[in-house]
Amino acid sequence: MEYITMRNGTKVPMLGLGCYKSEEQEGVEAVKSAIEIGYRHIDTANFYENEKYVGRGIRESGIDREKLFVVSKIWPTSFKTPEVAIEYSMRALNIDYIDMYLLHWPSQNEYARNHAFETLLKFVQSVGRPFYPGYPLGQE
């Protein structure tokens, strides 16, 4: 597997499974199969409405969580309340942490976009690793 190294030293597998439109048992099996053949980067999003199936596939794969790179994303309609979206993703995925959480699409609302981005930055800076469940977002 080839990796790209980000400026902060994080290694991201270059080949990833995109989970858009993966639903229910089909989504679970797709994730498990991808992991079985060597995928280590799994990409989902709030907007896909399948995070619970993606998380179940990850858990059922039997692979150590630390060997995967899991990405989720926040949709612009949630930019004003990113804390809620992050908590939703964490509960739906039901995994120990999310490695990367992205703004899914640029919003025309500059204030909301900046607020969401700043919230993500504060979170990463305060815990040193992205998106652990139960972290009291918005509190220092």
Secondary structure, DSSP 4 states (H G I P E B T S, - for coil): --EEE-TTS-EEESSEEE-TT--HHHHHHHHHHHHHTT--EEE--GGGT-HHHHHHHHHHH---GGG-EEEEEE-GGGTT-HHHHHHHHHHHH-SS--SEEEE-S--S-HHHHHHHHHHHHHHHHHHSSS--TT--TT--
